[in-house]
Amino acid sequence: MTLLRAQQIADRKAADTNWKGTGQGLVLTAKKGTPIEPRNLNRPFEALCARTGVHKVCFRDLRHMFTSLLHEQGADTRRITTIPMRRTAWRPPS
């Protein structure tokens, strides 16, 4: 998270007056501070899967895999259900 924040600060400085930050405290943003469009996330993800030989999986299914892996590792089910898995922007707890 520290590296992502540092990159976002660098992006903000590079964008200067073109920075369009929404003030929502988003962790992952486009280069100008706007929310990432899903299709802009899918393209590099699919390329990464192809390059590494990983079976093609729909990006949105990763959240379901994530919760399944947490459950398999013994994570508390009540805690897993509190993790936001909607299509809204995730923000770290304050």
Distance bins in CASP14 RR format, pairs under 12 A and 6 or more apart:
PFRMAT RR
TARGET T0000
AUTHOR 0000-0000-0000
RMODE 2
METHOD distances of the structure
MODEL  1
1 7 0 0 0 0 0 1 0 0 0 0 0
1 8 0 0 0 0 0 1 0 0 0 0 0
1 27 1 0 0 1 0 0 0 0 0 0 0
1 28 0 0 0 0 0 1 0 0 0 0 0
1 90 0 0 0 0 0 1 0 0 0 0 0
1 91 0 0 0 0 0 1 0 0 0 0 0
1 92 1 0 0 1 0 0 0 0 0 0 0
1 93 0 0 0 0 0 1 0 0 0 0 0
2 8 0 0 0 0 0 1 0 0 0 0 0
2 9 0 0 0 0 0 1 0 0 0 0 0
2 27 0 0 0 0 0 1 0 0 0 0 0
2 92 0 0 0 0 0 1 0 0 0 0 0
3 9 0 0 0 0 0 1 0 0 0 0 0
3 10 0 0 0 0 0 1 0 0 0 0 0
3 27 0 0 0 0 0 1 0 0 0 0 0
3 28 0 0 0 0 0 1 0 0 0 0 0
4 10 0 0 0 0 0 1 0 0 0 0 0
4 11 0 0 0 0 0 1 0 0 0 0 0
4 25 0 0 0 0 0 1 0 0 0 0 0
4 26 0 0 0 0 0 1 0 0 0 0 0
4 27 1 0 1 0 0 0 0 0 0 0 0
4 28 1 0 0 1 0 0 0 0 0 0 0
4 29 0 0 0 0 1 0 0 0 0 0 0
4 92 0 0 0 0 0 1 0 0 0 0 0
5 11 0 0 0 0 0 1 0 0 0 0 0
5 12 0 0 0 0 0 1 0 0 0 0 0
5 25 0 0 0 0 0 1 0 0 0 0 0
5 26 0 0 0 0 0 1 0 0 0 0 0
5 27 1 0 0 1 0 0 0 0 0 0 0
5 28 0 0 0 0 0 1 0 0 0 0 0
5 29 0 0 0 0 0 1 0 0 0 0 0
5 92 0 0 0 0 1 0 0 0 0 0 0
6 12 0 0 0 0 0 1 0 0 0 0 0
6 13 0 0 0 0 0 1 0 0 0 0 0
6 27 0 0 0 0 0 1 0 0 0 0 0
7 13 0 0 0 0 0 1 0 0 0 0 0
7 14 0 0 0 0 0 1 0 0 0 0 0
7 27 0 0 0 0 0 1 0 0 0 0 0
7 28 0 0 0 0 1 0 0 0 0 0 0
7 29 0 0 0 0 1 0 0 0 0 0 0
7 30 0 0 0 0 0 1 0 0 0 0 0
7 31 0 0 0 0 1 0 0 0 0 0 0
7 33 0 0 0 0 0 1 0 0 0 0 0
8 14 0 0 0 0 0 1 0 0 0 0 0
8 15 0 0 0 0 0 1 0 0 0 0 0
8 19 0 0 0 0 0 1 0 0 0 0 0
8 21 0 0 0 0 1 0 0 0 0 0 0
8 23 0 0 0 0 0 1 0 0 0 0 0
8 25 0 0 0 0 1 0 0 0 0 0 0
8 26 0 0 0 0 1 0 0 0 0 0 0
8 27 1 0 0 1 0 0 0 0 0 0 0
8 28 0 0 0 0 1 0 0 0 0 0 0
8 29 1 0 0 1 0 0 0 0 0 0 0
8 30 0 0 0 0 0 1 0 0 0 0 0
8 31 0 0 0 0 1 0 0 0 0 0 0
8 32 0 0 0 0 0 1 0 0 0 0 0
8 33 1 0 0 1 0 0 0 0 0 0 0
8 34 0 0 0 0 0 1 0 0 0 0 0
8 36 0 0 0 0 0 1 0 0 0 0 0
9 15 0 0 0 0 0 1 0 0 0 0 0
9 19 0 0 0 0 0 1 0 0 0 0 0
9 29 0 0 0 0 0 1 0 0 0 0 0
9 33 0 0 0 0 0 1 0 0 0 0 0
10 16 0 0 0 0 0 1 0 0 0 0 0
10 19 0 0 0 0 0 1 0 0 0 0 0
10 31 0 0 0 0 1 0 0 0 0 0 0
10 33 0 0 0 0 0 1 0 0 0 0 0
11 18 0 0 0 0 0 1 0 0 0 0 0
11 19 1 0 0 1 0 0 0 0 0 0 0
11 20 0 0 0 0 0 1 0 0 0 0 0
11 21 0 0 0 0 0 1 0 0 0 0 0
11 26 0 0 0 0 0 1 0 0 0 0 0
11 28 0 0 0 0 0 1 0 0 0 0 0
11 29 1 0 0 1 0 0 0 0 0 0 0
11 30 0 0 0 0 1 0 0 0 0 0 0
11 31 1 0 1 0 0 0 0 0 0 0 0
11 32 1 0 0 1 0 0 0 0 0 0 0
11 33 1 0 0 1 0 0 0 0 0 0 0
11 34 0 0 0 0 0 1 0 0 0 0 0
12 18 0 0 0 0 1 0 0 0 0 0 0
12 19 1 0 1 0 0 0 0 0 0 0 0
12 20 0 0 0 0 0 1 0 0 0 0 0
12 21 1 0 0 1 0 0 0 0 0 0 0
12 23 0 0 0 0 0 1 0 0 0 0 0
12 26 0 0 0 0 0 1 0 0 0 0 0
12 29 0 0 0 0 1 0 0 0 0 0 0
12 30 0 0 0 0 0 1 0 0 0 0 0
12 31 0 0 0 0 1 0 0 0 0 0 0
12 32 0 0 0 0 1 0 0 0 0 0 0
12 33 1 0 0 1 0 0 0 0 0 0 0
12 34 0 0 0 0 0 1 0 0 0 0 0
13 19 0 0 0 0 1 0 0 0 0 0 0
13 31 0 0 0 0 0 1 0 0 0 0 0
13 32 0 0 0 0 0 1 0 0 0 0 0
13 33 0 0 0 0 0 1 0 0 0 0 0
14 31 1 0 0 1 0 0 0 0 0 0 0
14 32 0 0 0 0 1 0 0 0 0 0 0
14 33 0 0 0 0 0 1 0 0 0 0 0
15 21 0 0 0 0 1 0 0 0 0 0 0
15 29 0 0 0 0 0 1 0 0 0 0 0
15 30 0 0 0 0 1 0 0 0 0 0 0
15 31 1 0 0 1 0 0 0 0 0 0 0
15 32 1 0 1 0 0 0 0 0 0 0 0
15 33 1 0 0 1 0 0 0 0 0 0 0
15 34 0 0 0 0 0 1 0 0 0 0 0
16 31 0 0 0 0 0 1 0 0 0 0 0
16 32 0 0 0 0 0 1 0 0 0 0 0
17 32 0 0 0 0 0 1 0 0 0 0 0
18 30 0 0 0 0 0 1 0 0 0 0 0
18 31 0 0 0 0 1 0 0 0 0 0 0
18 32 1 0 1 0 0 0 0 0 0 0 0
18 33 0 0 0 0 1 0 0 0 0 0 0
18 34 0 0 0 0 0 1 0 0 0 0 0
19 29 0 0 0 0 1 0 0 0 0 0 0
19 30 0 0 0 0 0 1 0 0 0 0 0
19 31 0 0 0 0 1 0 0 0 0 0 0
19 32 1 0 1 0 0 0 0 0 0 0 0
19 33 1 0 0 1 0 0 0 0 0 0 0
19 34 0 0 0 0 1 0 0 0 0 0 0
20 26 0 0 0 0 0 1 0 0 0 0 0
20 29 0 0 0 0 1 0 0 0 0 0 0
20 30 0 0 0 0 1 0 0 0 0 0 0
20 31 0 0 0 0 1 0 0 0 0 0 0
20 32 1 0 1 0 0 0 0 0 0 0 0
20 33 1 0 1 0 0 0 0 0 0 0 0
20 34 1 0 1 0 0 0 0 0 0 0 0
20 35 0 0 0 0 1 0 0 0 0 0 0
21 29 1 0 0 1 0 0 0 0 0 0 0
21 30 0 0 0 0 1 0 0 0 0 0 0
21 31 0 0 0 0 0 1 0 0 0 0 0
21 32 1 0 0 1 0 0 0 0 0 0 0
21 33 1 0 1 0 0 0 0 0 0 0 0
21 34 1 0 0 1 0 0 0 0 0 0 0
21 35 0 0 0 0 1 0 0 0 0 0 0
21 89 0 0 0 0 0 1 0 0 0 0 0
22 29 0 0 0 0 1 0 0 0 0 0 0
22 30 0 0 0 0 0 1 0 0 0 0 0
22 32 0 0 0 0 0 1 0 0 0 0 0
22 33 1 0 0 1 0 0 0 0 0 0 0
22 34 1 0 0 1 0 0 0 0 0 0 0
22 35 1 0 0 1 0 0 0 0 0 0 0
22 36 0 0 0 0 0 1 0 0 0 0 0
22 89 0 0 0 0 1 0 0 0 0 0 0
22 91 0 0 0 0 0 1 0 0 0 0 0
23 29 0 0 0 0 0 1 0 0 0 0 0
23 33 0 0 0 0 1 0 0 0 0 0 0
23 34 0 0 0 0 0 1 0 0 0 0 0
23 35 0 0 0 0 0 1 0 0 0 0 0
23 89 0 0 0 0 0 1 0 0 0 0 0
23 91 0 0 0 0 0 1 0 0 0 0 0
24 33 0 0 0 0 1 0 0 0 0 0 0
24 34 0 0 0 0 0 1 0 0 0 0 0
24 35 1 0 0 1 0 0 0 0 0 0 0
24 88 0 0 0 0 1 0 0 0 0 0 0
24 89 1 0 0 1 0 0 0 0 0 0 0
24 90 0 0 0 0 0 1 0 0 0 0 0
24 91 1 0 0 1 0 0 0 0 0 0 0
25 33 0 0 0 0 1 0 0 0 0 0 0
25 35 0 0 0 0 0 1 0 0 0 0 0
25 89 0 0 0 0 1 0 0 0 0 0 0
25 90 0 0 0 0 0 1 0 0 0 0 0
25 91 1 0 1 0 0 0 0 0 0 0 0
25 92 0 0 0 0 1 0 0 0 0 0 0
25 94 0 0 0 0 1 0 0 0 0 0 0
26 32 0 0 0 0 0 1 0 0 0 0 0
26 33 1 0 0 1 0 0 0 0 0 0 0
26 34 0 0 0 0 1 0 0 0 0 0 0
26 35 1 0 0 1 0 0 0 0 0 0 0
26 36 0 0 0 0 1 0 0 0 0 0 0
26 88 0 0 0 0 0 1 0 0 0 0 0
26 89 1 0 1 0 0 0 0 0 0 0 0
26 90 0 0 0 0 1 0 0 0 0 0 0
26 91 1 0 0 1 0 0 0 0 0 0 0
26 92 0 0 0 0 0 1 0 0 0 0 0
27 33 0 0 0 0 0 1 0 0 0 0 0
27 35 0 0 0 0 0 1 0 0 0 0 0
27 36 0 0 0 0 0 1 0 0 0 0 0
27 89 0 0 0 0 1 0 0 0 0 0 0
27 90 1 0 0 1 0 0 0 0 0 0 0
27 91 1 0 0 1 0 0 0 0 0 0 0
27 92 1 0 0 1 0 0 0 0 0 0 0
27 93 0 0 0 0 0 1 0 0 0 0 0
28 34 0 0 0 0 0 1 0 0 0 0 0
28 35 0 0 0 0 1 0 0 0 0 0 0
28 36 1 0 1 0 0 0 0 0 0 0 0
28 37 0 0 0 0 0 1 0 0 0 0 0
28 38 0 0 0 0 0 1 0 0 0 0 0
28 40 0 0 0 0 0 1 0 0 0 0 0
28 41 0 0 0 0 1 0 0 0 0 0 0
28 89 0 0 0 0 1 0 0 0 0 0 0
28 90 0 0 0 0 1 0 0 0 0 0 0
28 91 0 0 0 0 0 1 0 0 0 0 0
28 92 0 0 0 0 0 1 0 0 0 0 0
29 35 1 0 0 1 0 0 0 0 0 0 0
29 36 1 0 0 1 0 0 0 0 0 0 0
29 37 0 0 0 0 0 1 0 0 0 0 0
29 40 0 0 0 0 0 1 0 0 0 0 0
29 41 0 0 0 0 0 1 0 0 0 0 0
29 89 0 0 0 0 1 0 0 0 0 0 0
29 91 0 0 0 0 0 1 0 0 0 0 0
30 36 1 0 1 0 0 0 0 0 0 0 0
30 37 1 0 0 1 0 0 0 0 0 0 0
30 38 0 0 0 0 0 1 0 0 0 0 0
30 39 0 0 0 0 0 1 0 0 0 0 0
30 40 1 0 0 1 0 0 0 0 0 0 0
30 41 0 0 0 0 1 0 0 0 0 0 0
31 37 0 0 0 0 0 1 0 0 0 0 0
31 40 0 0 0 0 0 1 0 0 0 0 0
33 89 0 0 0 0 0 1 0 0 0 0 0
34 40 0 0 0 0 0 1 0 0 0 0 0
34 89 0 0 0 0 0 1 0 0 0 0 0
35 41 0 0 0 0 0 1 0 0 0 0 0
35 87 0 0 0 0 0 1 0 0 0 0 0
35 88 0 0 0 0 1 0 0 0 0 0 0
35 89 1 0 1 0 0 0 0 0 0 0 0
35 90 0 0 0 0 0 1 0 0 0 0 0
35 91 0 0 0 0 0 1 0 0 0 0 0
36 42 0 0 0 0 0 1 0 0 0 0 0
36 43 0 0 0 0 0 1 0 0 0 0 0
36 44 0 0 0 0 0 1 0 0 0 0 0
36 45 0 0 0 0 0 1 0 0 0 0 0
36 59 0 0 0 0 0 1 0 0 0 0 0
36 87 0 0 0 0 0 1 0 0 0 0 0
36 89 0 0 0 0 1 0 0 0 0 0 0
36 90 0 0 0 0 0 1 0 0 0 0 0
37 43 0 0 0 0 0 1 0 0 0 0 0
38 44 0 0 0 0 0 1 0 0 0 0 0
38 45 0 0 0 0 0 1 0 0 0 0 0
38 58 0 0 0 0 0 1 0 0 0 0 0
38 59 1 0 0 1 0 0 0 0 0 0 0
38 60 0 0 0 0 1 0 0 0 0 0 0
38 87 0 0 0 0 1 0 0 0 0 0 0
38 89 0 0 0 0 0 1 0 0 0 0 0
39 45 0 0 0 0 0 1 0 0 0 0 0
39 46 0 0 0 0 0 1 0 0 0 0 0
39 59 0 0 0 0 0 1 0 0 0 0 0
40 46 0 0 0 0 0 1 0 0 0 0 0
40 59 0 0 0 0 0 1 0 0 0 0 0
41 47 0 0 0 0 0 1 0 0 0 0 0
41 48 0 0 0 0 0 1 0 0 0 0 0
41 58 0 0 0 0 0 1 0 0 0 0 0
41 59 1 0 0 1 0 0 0 0 0 0 0
41 60 0 0 0 0 0 1 0 0 0 0 0
41 62 0 0 0 0 0 1 0 0 0 0 0
41 87 0 0 0 0 0 1 0 0 0 0 0
42 48 0 0 0 0 0 1 0 0 0 0 0
42 49 0 0 0 0 0 1 0 0 0 0 0
42 56 0 0 0 0 0 1 0 0 0 0 0
42 57 0 0 0 0 0 1 0 0 0 0 0
42 58 0 0 0 0 1 0 0 0 0 0 0
42 59 1 0 1 0 0 0 0 0 0 0 0
42 60 0 0 0 0 1 0 0 0 0 0 0
42 61 0 0 0 0 0 1 0 0 0 0 0
42 62 0 0 0 0 0 1 0 0 0 0 0
43 49 0 0 0 0 0 1 0 0 0 0 0
43 50 0 0 0 0 0 1 0 0 0 0 0
43 59 0 0 0 0 0 1 0 0 0 0 0
44 50 0 0 0 0 0 1 0 0 0 0 0
44 51 0 0 0 0 0 1 0 0 0 0 0
44 59 0 0 0 0 0 1 0 0 0 0 0
45 51 0 0 0 0 0 1 0 0 0 0 0
45 52 0 0 0 0 0 1 0 0 0 0 0
45 54 0 0 0 0 1 0 0 0 0 0 0
45 56 0 0 0 0 1 0 0 0 0 0 0
45 57 0 0 0 0 1 0 0 0 0 0 0
45 58 0 0 0 0 1 0 0 0 0 0 0
45 59 1 0 1 0 0 0 0 0 0 0 0
45 60 0 0 0 0 0 1 0 0 0 0 0
45 61 0 0 0 0 0 1 0 0 0 0 0
45 62 0 0 0 0 1 0 0 0 0 0 0
46 52 0 0 0 0 0 1 0 0 0 0 0
46 53 0 0 0 0 0 1 0 0 0 0 0
46 54 0 0 0 0 1 0 0 0 0 0 0
46 55 0 0 0 0 0 1 0 0 0 0 0
46 56 1 0 0 1 0 0 0 0 0 0 0
46 57 0 0 0 0 1 0 0 0 0 0 0
46 58 0 0 0 0 1 0 0 0 0 0 0
46 59 0 0 0 0 1 0 0 0 0 0 0
47 53 0 0 0 0 0 1 0 0 0 0 0
47 54 0 0 0 0 0 1 0 0 0 0 0
47 56 0 0 0 0 0 1 0 0 0 0 0
47 59 0 0 0 0 0 1 0 0 0 0 0
48 54 1 0 0 1 0 0 0 0 0 0 0
48 56 0 0 0 0 0 1 0 0 0 0 0
48 57 0 0 0 0 0 1 0 0 0 0 0
48 59 0 0 0 0 0 1 0 0 0 0 0
49 55 1 0 0 1 0 0 0 0 0 0 0
49 56 1 0 1 0 0 0 0 0 0 0 0
49 57 1 0 0 1 0 0 0 0 0 0 0
49 58 0 0 0 0 0 1 0 0 0 0 0
49 59 0 0 0 0 1 0 0 0 0 0 0
49 62 0 0 0 0 0 1 0 0 0 0 0
50 56 1 0 0 1 0 0 0 0 0 0 0
50 57 0 0 0 0 0 1 0 0 0 0 0
54 62 0 0 0 0 0 1 0 0 0 0 0
54 65 0 0 0 0 0 1 0 0 0 0 0
55 61 0 0 0 0 0 1 0 0 0 0 0
55 65 0 0 0 0 0 1 0 0 0 0 0
57 63 0 0 0 0 0 1 0 0 0 0 0
57 64 0 0 0 0 0 1 0 0 0 0 0
57 65 1 0 0 1 0 0 0 0 0 0 0
57 66 0 0 0 0 0 1 0 0 0 0 0
58 64 0 0 0 0 1 0 0 0 0 0 0
58 65 0 0 0 0 0 1 0 0 0 0 0
59 65 0 0 0 0 0 1 0 0 0 0 0
59 66 0 0 0 0 0 1 0 0 0 0 0
59 87 0 0 0 0 0 1 0 0 0 0 0
60 66 0 0 0 0 0 1 0 0 0 0 0
60 85 0 0 0 0 1 0 0 0 0 0 0
60 86 0 0 0 0 0 1 0 0 0 0 0
60 87 0 0 0 0 1 0 0 0 0 0 0
61 67 0 0 0 0 0 1 0 0 0 0 0
61 68 0 0 0 0 0 1 0 0 0 0 0
61 85 0 0 0 0 0 1 0 0 0 0 0
62 68 0 0 0 0 0 1 0 0 0 0 0
62 69 0 0 0 0 0 1 0 0 0 0 0
62 85 0 0 0 0 0 1 0 0 0 0 0
63 69 0 0 0 0 0 1 0 0 0 0 0
63 70 0 0 0 0 0 1 0 0 0 0 0
63 80 0 0 0 0 0 1 0 0 0 0 0
63 83 0 0 0 0 1 0 0 0 0 0 0
63 84 0 0 0 0 1 0 0 0 0 0 0
63 85 1 0 1 0 0 0 0 0 0 0 0
63 86 0 0 0 0 1 0 0 0 0 0 0
63 87 0 0 0 0 1 0 0 0 0 0 0
63 90 0 0 0 0 0 1 0 0 0 0 0
64 70 0 0 0 0 0 1 0 0 0 0 0
64 71 0 0 0 0 0 1 0 0 0 0 0
64 80 0 0 0 0 0 1 0 0 0 0 0
64 83 0 0 0 0 0 1 0 0 0 0 0
64 85 1 0 0 1 0 0 0 0 0 0 0
65 71 0 0 0 0 0 1 0 0 0 0 0
65 72 0 0 0 0 0 1 0 0 0 0 0
65 85 0 0 0 0 0 1 0 0 0 0 0
66 72 0 0 0 0 0 1 0 0 0 0 0
66 73 0 0 0 0 0 1 0 0 0 0 0
66 75 0 0 0 0 0 1 0 0 0 0 0
66 80 0 0 0 0 1 0 0 0 0 0 0
66 83 0 0 0 0 1 0 0 0 0 0 0
66 84 0 0 0 0 0 1 0 0 0 0 0
66 85 0 0 0 0 1 0 0 0 0 0 0
66 90 0 0 0 0 0 1 0 0 0 0 0
67 73 0 0 0 0 0 1 0 0 0 0 0
67 74 0 0 0 0 0 1 0 0 0 0 0
67 75 0 0 0 0 1 0 0 0 0 0 0
67 76 0 0 0 0 0 1 0 0 0 0 0
67 77 0 0 0 0 1 0 0 0 0 0 0
67 79 0 0 0 0 0 1 0 0 0 0 0
67 80 1 0 1 0 0 0 0 0 0 0 0
67 81 0 0 0 0 1 0 0 0 0 0 0
67 82 0 0 0 0 0 1 0 0 0 0 0
67 83 1 0 0 1 0 0 0 0 0 0 0
67 84 0 0 0 0 0 1 0 0 0 0 0
67 85 1 0 0 1 0 0 0 0 0 0 0
68 74 0 0 0 0 0 1 0 0 0 0 0
68 75 0 0 0 0 0 1 0 0 0 0 0
68 77 0 0 0 0 0 1 0 0 0 0 0
68 80 0 0 0 0 1 0 0 0 0 0 0
68 85 0 0 0 0 0 1 0 0 0 0 0
69 75 0 0 0 0 1 0 0 0 0 0 0
69 80 0 0 0 0 0 1 0 0 0 0 0
70 76 0 0 0 0 1 0 0 0 0 0 0
70 77 0 0 0 0 1 0 0 0 0 0 0
70 78 0 0 0 0 0 1 0 0 0 0 0
70 79 0 0 0 0 1 0 0 0 0 0 0
70 80 1 0 1 0 0 0 0 0 0 0 0
70 81 0 0 0 0 0 1 0 0 0 0 0
70 82 0 0 0 0 0 1 0 0 0 0 0
70 83 0 0 0 0 1 0 0 0 0 0 0
70 85 0 0 0 0 0 1 0 0 0 0 0
71 77 1 0 0 1 0 0 0 0 0 0 0
71 78 0 0 0 0 0 1 0 0 0 0 0
71 79 0 0 0 0 0 1 0 0 0 0 0
71 80 1 0 0 1 0 0 0 0 0 0 0
71 81 0 0 0 0 0 1 0 0 0 0 0
71 83 0 0 0 0 0 1 0 0 0 0 0
72 80 0 0 0 0 0 1 0 0 0 0 0
73 79 0 0 0 0 0 1 0 0 0 0 0
73 80 0 0 0 0 0 1 0 0 0 0 0
74 80 0 0 0 0 1 0 0 0 0 0 0
75 81 0 0 0 0 0 1 0 0 0 0 0
75 82 0 0 0 0 0 1 0 0 0 0 0
75 83 0 0 0 0 1 0 0 0 0 0 0
76 82 0 0 0 0 1 0 0 0 0 0 0
76 83 0 0 0 0 0 1 0 0 0 0 0
77 83 0 0 0 0 0 1 0 0 0 0 0
82 93 0 0 0 0 0 1 0 0 0 0 0
83 90 0 0 0 0 1 0 0 0 0 0 0
83 93 0 0 0 0 0 1 0 0 0 0 0
84 90 1 0 1 0 0 0 0 0 0 0 0
84 91 0 0 0 0 1 0 0 0 0 0 0
84 92 0 0 0 0 0 1 0 0 0 0 0
84 93 0 0 0 0 0 1 0 0 0 0 0
END
